[in-house]
């Protein structure tokens, strides 16, 4: 029996009717499910008994059509062919307190004898929500109310999935004449419908999201069922992350009662670019409204930490809002949303022929233009530009401001290694910090306030991804060259302060304003100064053209000569390889000890840096390097010149005679010595013979089985053979070592 619902009923009447309707639908729900199970069992039986597949499909189609003709059931059957159908059914279900609705998808295949269905319960409706539906929906029967419920059921699953990902507490589910407000159910994947609102007469709070969803439905209806879109959409309305309280929409009423006009809204400000450049604290027009929204403004990011994004990052997003004021809200697929201002879209129409505005549901490539924190909302606003518009705009700038043109501007921001420049025509530029410092040094303006100084700049290039002009100062090279030659003298001592510390060098700001590099190889074994440390240094290299000054620490002991490690420029390298070859003997000075590679860093008299490993120090294994000190000068042989890597290797021992160069050593054959084991190899032991200042090999074939020794152990050996040509000494083990009780190998 159909329940007749009088129009314009009161809340009291609607509540009584809703309770009655819940009971009636619940009572019918269990019967519908049992009837469906019975029907499918009968169809399976027919297939199992070998009935004609086409006849079974005809029977199933008619039975299902009769089933969903019942007033509480809705559904459809799709005939794929005369042996195969799929069907969808919706009907009420039974629940302890709330009325739930079942969604069934099924398939019957006469050829494969498959007869199966999947049942889900996407939604349930509370008595309060049904009361609101009956009171607000201008219909005359409960059948129309059911149609309104069923019209939202296909959206329930993807939107519940999106809500779970974002921890949303309320969200809209569009229906035929309005929308339901969904909410999570405790420990359940079911969406609870907590109220229903009619499309006309909505407050601003709910009108804004619904206008966007209606727009999406008309443009891309299938996107409504996309959980990715739903997730980005929910994030763009932060108040949906808060619990919805049924009844009067007090937050919206309080919000609208402030009667805020568009110019005070950070999302819809007409002159967005000007506003965004200001510090929020200094903008009285905005900060007048301290946390002005009782609810939460859409398009803002309410977070205590800044977004994990950098200015000019390019990222793919999803358009989730097209606002009436012309601004576009984009979900960035990382938990944050940004805004494309109206002015940017208008710019695209001017720059790109036949430009098509992005529509809600479109994927779009955007670049991060600004990230601002709004103190009055305690939220972040991310300003975006579509990449295609940004690129087109920048192409126009490159035409209007070609390379080598002159522009004027002021230093606006101190970046890591550069200064940001605000040009007088409104564009932005970047200039190397060293260029500005060099200019101030050359013009004796080191004490001036940079941010009050207007300068002329040369355009030397473009940073298209970051939308900046690359700038330099005109005639800087000549200015600096003259200035640096006048103020820096090679070999002179200067006082300075470390302004930058790296693993291999420190940058030193000299008291006269110039900046030099102190490399660790010129620090005489002392730790490099850290930022803020004072240091005395000597200037050792000067290149005004490249704006380079190299420095050296002063040796703790006065030494007569200094060889410095200089930068390996083309001039230095070409000069070295033109005047030296592998095998040449040169003088070097020890500059640094490299523990990890067991060697020395040395420098030639001309400033070429090179490596000498510990093994190249002496022929004799026990000839230690302990007597070597930093600053020592000795002769070495060049053993390797690597033109590709511009590296040189040296050997001290190759420049000295070997102990076996003297034939007199043959007289020691047969003598017994006490020698120290210096190394152990697979084929035996190397033993140092101090009397000869040479090492000999005790081969394992000359050691009795089961006898072994340890490194650094002293043992007695005899010289079995001396090969002067190969410079090898063969040793034998004396008897007393063979007889001792040594642990077996």
C-alpha positions in Angstrom: 0.0 0.0 0.0 1.3 3.4 -1.0 1.5 6.0 1.8 0.0 9.4 0.8 2.0 12.3 2.0 0.1 15.6 2.2 2.0 18.7 0.8 3.6 21.3 3.1 3.4 19.1 6.2 4.8 20.2 9.6 7.9 18.9 11.2 5.8 17.0 13.8 3.7 15.3 11.1 6.8 14.6 9.0 8.4 12.9 12.0 5.4 10.7 12.7 5.2 9.7 9.0 9.0 9.1 8.8 8.9 6.7 11.8 6.0 4.8 10.2 7.7 4.7 6.9 10.9 3.4 8.4 9.0 0.5 9.9 7.1 -0.3 6.7 10.2 -0.2 4.5 12.2 -2.2 7.0 9.5 -4.9 7.2 9.5 -5.2 3.4 13.2 -5.2 3.1 14.0 -8.6 4.5 11.2 -10.1 2.4 12.7 -8.7 -0.8 16.1 -10.1 -0.1 14.7 -13.6 0.6 12.6 -13.4 -2.6 15.8 -12.5 -4.6 17.7 -15.4 -3.1 14.9 -17.8 -3.9 14.7 -16.5 -7.5 18.4 -16.9 -8.1 18.3 -20.4 -6.6 15.6 -21.3 -9.0 17.6 -20.0 -12.0 20.7 -21.9 -10.9 18.6 -25.0 -10.7 17.3 -24.6 -14.3 20.9 -24.1 -15.6 22.1 -27.1 -13.6 19.4 -29.3 -15.1 20.5 -28.4 -18.6 17.7 -26.1 -19.6 18.1 -24.1 -22.7 20.3 -21.1 -21.9 18.2 -18.7 -24.0 15.0 -19.8 -22.3 16.6 -19.5 -18.8 17.7 -15.9 -19.7 14.2 -15.1 -20.9 12.8 -16.5 -17.6 15.4 -14.6 -15.5 14.7 -11.3 -17.3 11.0 -11.5 -16.8 11.3 -12.5 -13.2 13.8 -9.7 -12.4 11.6 -7.2 -14.1 8.6 -8.4 -12.1 10.8 -8.2 -8.9 11.8 -4.5 -9.4 8.3 -3.5 -10.3 7.5 -3.8 -6.6 7.1 -0.3 -5.1 10.1 -0.4 -2.7 12.5 -1.9 -5.4 14.2 -0.2 -8.2 16.5 -1.8 -10.8 17.3 -2.5 -14.4 18.2 -5.5 -16.5 20.7 -5.2 -19.4 20.6 -7.9 -22.1 24.1 -8.5 -23.4 23.0 -11.3 -25.7 20.3 -13.9 -25.7 22.4 -16.0 -23.2 23.8 -13.3 -21.0 22.3 -10.6 -18.8 23.6 -8.3 -16.1 21.3 -6.6 -13.6 21.2 -4.0 -10.8 18.7 -3.9 -8.0 18.1 -1.5 -5.1 15.8 -2.2 -2.1 15.5 -1.4 1.6 17.3 -3.6 4.1 16.9 -4.3 7.8 18.9 -2.6 10.6 18.5 -2.2 14.3 17.8 1.5 14.3 18.3 3.0 10.9 16.9 2.0 7.5 19.6 0.8 5.2 19.5 0.4 1.4 21.0 -2.5 -0.5 22.6 -2.3 -3.9 22.9 -5.5 -5.8 24.9 -6.1 -9.0 24.4 -9.5 -10.6 25.2 -11.6 -13.7 23.5 -14.6 -15.3 25.3 -16.3 -18.1 23.5 -19.2 -19.7 26.5 -20.4 -21.6 28.8 -20.7 -18.6 26.0 -21.5 -16.2 27.2 -18.6 -14.0 24.5 -17.0 -11.7 26.0 -14.7 -9.1 25.4 -11.4 -7.4 27.3 -9.0 -5.1 25.4 -7.1 -2.4 26.6 -3.9 -0.7 24.9 -1.5 1.7 26.1 1.9 0.6 23.7 4.0 2.6 21.4 4.1 5.6 19.1 6.9 6.6 18.2 8.1 10.0 14.7 9.0 11.1 15.8 12.7 11.3 17.0 12.7 7.7 13.8 11.0 6.4 11.8 13.5 8.4 13.7 16.3 6.6 13.2 14.6 3.2 9.4 14.2 3.7 9.0 17.7 5.1 11.0 19.5 2.4 10.3 17.3 -0.7 7.2 18.5 -2.4 5.8 15.1 -3.4 2.6 13.2 -2.7 3.8 9.6 -2.0 6.5 7.6 -0.4 7.5 6.2 -3.8 8.8 9.7 -4.8 10.8 9.8 -1.6 12.3 6.4 -2.4 13.3 7.7 -5.9 15.1 10.6 -4.2 17.0 8.2 -2.0 17.9 5.8 -4.8 19.1 8.7 -7.0 22.1 9.2 -4.7 23.1 5.6 -4.0 25.6 5.2 -6.9 27.6 8.1 -5.6 27.7 6.8 -2.0 30.6 4.3 -2.4 33.2 6.6 -4.2 32.4 9.5 -1.9 32.6 7.4 1.2 36.0 6.2 0.0 37.1 9.8 -0.5 35.8 10.8 2.9 37.8 7.9 4.5 41.0 9.1 2.9 40.5 12.7 4.0 38.8 12.1 7.4 35.8 14.1 6.2 32.8 14.2 8.6 30.1 15.4 6.2 29.8 15.6 2.5 27.1 16.1 -0.2 25.5 13.3 -2.1 23.5 14.7 -5.0 20.0 13.5 -5.5 17.3 14.3 -8.1 15.8 17.4 -6.4 18.5 18.4 -3.9 21.2 16.6 -1.9 21.7 14.5 1.1 24.4 15.2 3.7 26.4 12.0 4.3 28.5 11.2 7.3 30.7 8.3 8.3 29.2 5.4 10.3 31.2 4.0 13.2 33.2 0.9 12.2 31.4 0.7 8.9 31.8 1.5 5.2 28.1 2.6 5.1 27.3 6.3 4.6 24.8 7.6 7.0 22.4 10.1 5.5 21.9 12.7 8.3 19.7 15.3 6.5 18.4 16.3 3.1 18.2 19.8 1.6 16.2 21.0 -1.4 18.1 22.6 -4.3 16.4 26.0 -4.0 16.9 28.2 -0.9 20.3 26.9 0.1 22.6 28.9 2.4 26.0 30.2 1.0 27.8 27.4 2.9 26.1 24.6 0.9 25.2 26.5 -2.2 28.9 26.9 -3.2 29.8 23.2 -3.4 26.5 22.3 -4.9 26.8 24.8 -7.7 30.1 23.2 -8.6 28.7 19.7 -8.5 25.8 20.7 -10.7 28.2 22.2 -13.1 30.3 19.0 -13.1 27.1 16.9 -13.6 26.3 18.9 -16.8 29.9 18.8 -18.1 31.4 15.5 -17.0 28.8 13.4 -15.1 31.0 10.3 -14.8 33.6 12.3 -12.9 31.0 12.6 -10.1 31.7 8.9 -9.4 35.5 9.3 -9.4 36.9 8.9 -5.8 40.0 10.9 -6.7 37.9 13.9 -7.7 35.7 13.5 -4.6 38.8 13.4 -2.4 40.2 16.7 -3.9 36.8 18.3 -3.7 36.3 17.5 0.0 39.8 18.9 0.8 38.9 22.2 -1.0 36.0 22.7 1.5 37.7 22.5 4.9 34.5 22.7 6.9 33.5 19.3 5.5 36.3 17.9 7.7 34.2 19.0 10.7 31.1 17.3 12.0 27.7 18.4 10.7 25.1 19.2 13.3 21.5 18.7 12.1 19.2 21.6 12.6 19.6 25.3 11.7 22.9 26.0 9.9 24.1 28.4 12.6 27.7 28.6 11.3 26.5 29.7 7.9 24.1 32.2 9.4 26.8 33.7 11.5 29.2 33.7 8.6 26.7 35.5 6.3 25.6 37.9 9.0 29.0 39.6 8.8 28.0 40.8 5.3 31.5 40.5 4.0 31.9 41.9 0.5 34.2 40.3 -2.1 37.1 42.6 -1.8 37.8 41.4 1.8 37.8 37.7 0.7 41.4 36.4 0.1 40.1 33.9 -2.3 38.1 36.3 -4.5 40.1 39.6 -4.2 40.0 41.3 -7.6 43.5 42.7 -7.4 45.1 39.5 -6.2 48.6 40.0 -7.3 48.9 43.4 -5.4 47.3 41.9 -2.3 49.5 38.8 -2.2 52.7 40.9 -2.2 51.8 42.5 1.1 52.5 41.0 4.5 49.2 40.0 6.0 50.0 41.8 9.3 50.3 45.1 7.5 47.0 44.8 5.6 44.5 46.4 7.8 41.6 45.8 5.4 42.0 42.0 5.9 43.2 41.8 9.5 40.2 43.7 10.7 38.3 40.4 10.7 40.2 38.2 13.2 39.3 34.6 12.2 36.3 36.1 10.5 34.6 32.9 9.4 32.8 30.9 12.0 33.1 28.1 9.6 36.1 27.4 7.4 36.7 29.1 4.0 36.9 26.9 1.0 40.1 27.1 -1.0 42.3 27.7 2.0 44.6 25.2 3.7 44.1 25.2 7.5 47.4 23.8 8.7 50.0 24.5 11.4 52.9 23.7 9.0 53.6 25.1 5.6 52.9 23.1 2.4 55.7 20.8 1.1 56.0 22.9 -2.0 58.4 25.4 -3.4 57.8 28.5 -5.4 57.8 27.7 -9.2 57.3 24.0 -8.6 55.2 22.5 -11.4 52.6 20.0 -10.4 49.5 18.3 -11.9 46.3 19.1 -10.2 42.5 18.7 -10.6 40.0 21.5 -11.0 37.5 21.1 -8.2 35.8 24.6 -8.0 34.9 27.3 -10.5 33.8 30.1 -8.4 31.3 32.8 -9.4 34.0 35.5 -8.9 36.1 33.9 -11.7 38.7 32.3 -9.5 39.5 28.5 -9.9 40.3 26.2 -7.0 42.7 23.3 -7.9 43.3 20.2 -5.8 47.0 19.4 -5.9 46.6 15.7 -5.1 48.9 15.9 -2.1 46.4 17.1 0.6 46.7 20.8 -0.4 44.6 23.0 -2.7 45.6 26.2 -4.6 43.9 29.0 -6.4 44.2 30.2 -10.0 43.2 33.9 -9.8 40.7 35.4 -12.3 43.4 37.7 -13.6 45.5 34.7 -14.7 42.6 33.2 -16.7 41.9 36.6 -18.3 45.6 36.7 -19.2 45.3 33.4 -21.0 42.5 34.6 -23.1 44.7 37.5 -24.3 47.9 35.4 -24.8 46.7 32.1 -26.3 44.6 32.0 -29.4 41.3 30.1 -29.0 42.1 29.7 -25.3 39.7 27.3 -23.5 39.2 27.9 -19.8 39.8 24.8 -17.6 36.5 23.2 -16.5 35.7 21.5 -13.2 37.0 18.0 -13.3 39.8 18.8 -15.7 43.4 17.7 -14.9 45.6 20.8 -15.2 49.4 21.5 -15.0 50.0 24.4 -12.7 53.1 26.2 -11.2 53.3 27.5 -7.7 53.5 31.3 -7.8 53.1 32.3 -4.1 52.5 30.7 -0.8 51.0 33.1 1.8 49.9 32.6 5.4 46.7 34.4 6.2 46.9 35.4 9.9 43.2 36.3 10.1 42.2 32.8 9.0 45.3 30.9 10.4 45.6 29.2 7.0 47.8 29.0 4.0 46.8 30.3 0.5 48.6 28.8 -2.5 48.5 31.0 -5.6 48.8 29.1 -8.9 49.3 29.8 -12.6 48.4 27.3 -15.4 51.6 26.3 -17.0 50.4 27.0 -20.5 49.4 30.6 -19.6 52.6 31.1 -17.6 54.8 29.9 -20.5 52.9 32.1 -23.0 53.2 35.1 -20.7 57.0 34.5 -20.3 57.4 34.2 -24.1 56.0 37.6 -24.4 58.3 39.0 -21.7 61.3 37.6 -23.6 60.2 39.4 -26.7 59.7 42.7 -24.9 62.9 42.5 -22.8 65.6 41.0 -25.0 69.0 39.9 -23.7 71.5 42.8 -23.3 68.8 45.3 -22.6 69.1 47.6 -19.6 66.5 47.7 -16.8 66.2 49.5 -13.5 65.1 48.1 -10.2 65.8 47.6 -6.4 67.1 44.7 -4.4 64.0 43.2 -2.8 64.9 40.0 -1.1 68.1 38.2 0.2 68.1 34.7 -1.1 70.7 31.9 -0.4 73.3 32.8 -3.1 71.4 35.5 -5.0 69.4 38.7 -4.5 65.9 39.0 -5.8 65.3 42.2 -7.7 62.0 44.0 -8.2 62.2 45.8 -11.5 60.5 49.2 -12.0 58.3 47.7 -14.8 56.9 45.1 -12.3 58.9 42.1 -13.4 61.2 40.1 -11.2 64.9 39.3 -11.6 67.8 37.4 -10.0 71.4 38.5 -9.6 74.3 36.7 -8.1 75.0 38.0 -4.6 78.7 38.2 -5.4 78.0 40.6 -8.3 76.3 43.0 -6.0 79.0 42.7 -3.3 81.7 43.2 -5.9 79.9 46.3 -7.2 79.7 47.8 -3.7 83.3 47.1 -3.1 84.4 48.6 -6.4 82.3 51.8 -5.7 83.2 52.0 -2.0 79.6 51.6 -1.0 79.9 48.6 1.4 78.1 50.3 4.2 75.0 51.3 2.2 71.6 49.7 2.8 71.1 47.5 -0.2 67.3 47.6 -0.1 67.2 51.3 -0.6 69.5 51.3 -3.6 68.2 51.6 -7.1 70.5 50.1 -9.7 70.8 49.7 -13.4 71.0 46.1 -14.6 71.9 44.2 -17.7 69.6 41.4 -18.8 71.9 38.4 -19.4 69.3 35.6 -19.6 66.0 34.1 -18.5 64.9 31.6 -15.9 61.7 30.5 -17.6 60.6 27.9 -15.0 60.9 30.5 -12.2 59.8 33.4 -14.4 62.8 35.6 -13.5 65.1 37.7 -15.6 68.8 36.9 -15.0 70.7 40.1 -14.3 74.2 41.5 -14.0 75.6 44.9 -13.3 77.0 46.8 -16.4 80.8 47.0 -16.7 81.2 45.0 -13.5 84.3 43.1 -14.8 86.2 46.3 -15.5 85.1 47.9 -12.2 86.1 44.9 -10.2 89.3 44.2 -12.0 90.6 47.7 -11.3 89.4 47.6 -7.7 90.7 44.1 -6.8 94.2 44.8 -8.2 94.3 48.0 -6.2 93.2 46.4 -2.9 94.5 42.8 -2.9 98.3 42.0 -3.0 99.7 38.5 -3.4 101.5 37.3 -0.2 100.0 40.0 2.0 98.4 39.0 5.3 94.7 39.9 5.9 92.2 39.4 8.7 88.8 38.0 7.9 85.7 36.2 9.1 84.3 32.9 7.8 80.9 33.4 6.2 80.4 30.0 4.6 81.7 26.5 5.6 81.8 23.4 3.4 83.7 20.1 3.6 86.7 21.2 1.6 86.7 25.0 1.9 85.6 28.0 3.8 84.6 31.3 2.3 86.3 34.2 4.1 85.0 37.8 4.2 88.1 40.0 4.5 88.0 43.1 6.5 88.3 45.2 3.3 85.1 43.7 2.0 86.5 41.2 -0.5 85.7 37.5 -0.3 88.2 34.7 -0.7 88.4 30.9 -0.6 90.4 29.0 2.0 90.8 25.4 0.7 91.6 22.7 3.3 94.8 21.9 1.4 96.0 25.4 2.2 95.0 25.2 5.9 98.2 23.5 7.1 96.4 20.6 8.7 94.2 22.8 10.9 90.4 22.5 10.8 88.7 24.8 8.5 87.2 27.8 10.2 83.5 27.6 10.8 80.9 30.4 10.2 81.7 33.3 12.4 85.3 32.3 13.2 88.0 35.0 12.8 91.2 34.0 10.9 94.5 35.4 9.7 95.2 34.5 6.0 97.6 35.2 3.2 96.5 35.9 -0.3 98.1 33.4 -2.7 96.1 33.7 -5.9 94.2 36.4 -7.7 92.0 36.3 -10.8 90.1 39.6 -11.2 88.4 38.3 -14.4 86.8 35.4 -12.6 86.4 37.3 -9.3 88.6 34.7 -7.5 90.8 35.2 -4.5 92.5 32.2 -3.0 93.8 32.3 0.6 96.2 30.3 2.7 96.5 30.0 6.5 99.7 31.0 8.1 101.9 28.1 9.1 102.2 27.8 12.9 106.0 27.7 12.5 107.8 30.2 10.4 109.2 28.3 7.3 111.4 29.7 4.6 109.3 28.8 1.6 105.6 28.2 0.9 104.3 26.1 -2.0 100.5 26.7 -2.4 97.8 24.5 -3.8 96.3 26.8 -6.5 93.1 26.3 -8.5 93.8 24.1 -11.6 92.9 26.6 -14.2 93.6 26.1 -17.9 96.6 28.4 -17.6 98.1 26.4 -14.7 97.5 23.0 -16.2 98.7 23.8 -19.7 101.9 25.4 -18.2 102.5 22.3 -16.1 102.0 19.7 -18.8 104.1 21.7 -21.3 107.0 21.9 -18.9 106.8 18.4 -17.2 106.5 14.8 -18.2 106.1 11.5 -16.4 109.4 10.5 -14.9 110.6 14.1 -14.2 112.1 14.9 -10.8 110.5 18.0 -9.1 110.4 19.5 -5.6 107.2 19.3 -3.6 106.0 20.6 -0.2 103.8 18.6 2.1 100.5 20.4 2.5 98.1 18.0 4.2 97.9 14.4 5.5 95.0 12.3 4.1 94.2 9.7 6.7 91.6 7.8 4.7 93.8 7.3 1.7 97.0 6.9 3.7 98.9 9.5 1.8 100.0 13.2 1.5 98.6 16.1 -0.4 101.7 17.9 -1.8 102.2 21.0 -4.0 104.8 21.8 -6.5 106.6 25.1 -6.6 104.3 26.3 -9.4 101.2 25.5 -7.3 100.1 22.2 -8.9 98.4 20.0 -6.3 99.1 16.2 -6.3 98.8 13.0 -4.2 101.6 10.9 -2.9 100.5 7.7 -1.2 102.2 6.3 1.9 103.6 3.4 -0.1 105.4 5.8 -2.4 107.3 7.3 0.5 110.0 4.7 0.9 111.2 1.4 -0.5 111.5 0.0 3.0 108.2 -1.0 4.7 109.4 0.1 8.2 110.6 3.4 6.8 107.8 5.4 8.6 106.3 8.7 7.6 106.2 9.8 11.3 109.2 12.1 10.7 107.5 14.0 7.9 105.9 17.3 9.0 103.7 19.7 7.1 105.9 22.1 5.3 108.7 19.7 4.5 110.2 20.0 1.1 111.8 17.1 -0.8 112.3 15.8 -4.3 109.9 13.3 -6.0 109.3 11.7 -9.3 106.2 12.4 -11.4 104.6 8.9 -11.8 101.3 9.8 -13.5 99.8 12.8 -15.3 96.0 12.3 -16.0 95.0 14.9 -18.6 91.4 14.0 -18.4 91.0 14.5 -14.7 93.8 17.0 -14.4 95.5 15.1 -11.6 99.2 14.3 -10.9 100.7 11.5 -8.8 104.2 11.6 -7.2 106.6 9.1 -5.7 109.3 9.9 -3.2 110.9 6.5 -3.3 111.2 6.5 -7.1 113.4 9.5 -6.8 115.7 7.7 -4.4 118.1 4.7 -4.8 116.9 1.2 -3.9 118.9 -0.8 -1.3 119.4 -3.6 -3.9 120.9 -1.2 -6.4 124.3 -1.9 -4.7 125.8 -5.2 -5.7 127.6 -5.3 -2.3 124.4 -6.6 -0.7 125.1 -10.0 -2.3 127.6 -10.5 0.5 124.8 -10.8 3.0 123.5 -14.0 1.3 123.2 -16.7 4.0 123.3 -14.3 6.9 120.7 -14.7 9.7 118.6 -11.6 10.8 115.8 -10.9 13.3 113.1 -9.3 11.2 109.6 -7.9 11.8 106.7 -9.2 9.9 105.2 -6.1 8.0 102.5 -7.8 6.0 100.8 -11.2 5.5 99.7 -12.4 2.1 98.3 -15.6 0.7 101.7 -16.8 -0.5 103.7 -15.9 2.6 105.1 -13.2 4.9 107.0 -9.9 4.1 109.7 -9.3 6.7 111.6 -6.1 7.2 115.4 -6.5 7.4 116.7 -3.3 9.1 120.4 -4.0 8.3 119.6 -3.8 4.6 116.7 -1.3 4.8 114.7 -3.7 2.6 111.9 -6.2 2.8 112.2 -9.9 2.0 109.6 -12.6 1.3 109.3 -15.7 3.4 107.4 -17.9 1.0 104.8 -20.3 2.5 106.6 -23.3 0.8 109.5 -22.7 3.2 107.3 -22.8 6.3 106.6 -26.2 8.0 102.9 -27.3 7.9 101.0 -26.0 10.9 103.4 -23.1 11.7 102.0 -19.6 11.5 103.0 -16.1 12.6 101.3 -12.8 13.4 101.9 -9.3 12.0 104.6 -7.3 13.7 106.1 -10.4 15.2 109.9 -10.7 15.3 111.3 -13.9 13.9 114.7 -15.1 12.8 115.3 -15.7 9.1 118.2 -16.2 6.8 118.7 -14.7 3.4 118.3 -17.5 0.9 118.6 -15.5 -2.4 119.0 -11.9 -3.6 117.8 -11.0 -7.2 119.3 -7.6 -8.0 117.5 -7.3 -11.3 114.0 -7.8 -9.9 115.0 -6.3 -6.5 113.7 -9.2 -4.5 115.0 -10.9 -1.4 114.0 -14.5 -0.7 114.1 -15.7 3.0 114.2 -19.0 4.8 113.0 -19.8 8.3 115.7 -20.7 10.8 115.4 -23.8 12.9 114.4 -22.3 16.3 111.3 -20.7 14.7 110.3 -24.1 13.3 110.6 -25.9 16.6 108.5 -23.5 18.7 105.0 -24.5 19.6 103.0 -22.3 17.1 99.2 -22.6 16.7 98.1 -24.4 13.6 96.7 -22.4 10.7 
